[in-house]
Amino acid sequence: MAIRQTNEKILKSRSGSSNAGDMNIEFDYDKLAEAIARQLPKGATAPAPPSRYYAVTTVAERLDCSYKHVRNLIDAGELEAVNLGLGEKRMLAITHESLEKLLSRRAVNQG
């Protein structure tokens, strides 16, 4: 119960706006991890912070490319995504790590 209340306080206090339709929500994971650690019994370790997830539109904006291009990268297996949708509706989320891997694989040496 205390962790839930702490999480709600952190989420209410975070700055910036969220766009729930795009799942473009960012959390302060450091504060969340600290709050969870305070609730754990002595000697227990806190779990690793969760991965950050981005909507397809957010990745397209960050890469300055089209939504369709990002979807093509996902379909081609170049970019990993998880399906958070229900039923037949696909709602894809891309992890920060997956995006970083794509960028490092596609890096062009300047020289």
Summary of the structure (lengths in Angstrom):
residues: 111
radius of gyration: 17.2
end to end distance: 56.1
largest distance: 56.1
contacts: 231
relative contact order: 0.12
helix: 45%
strand: 11%
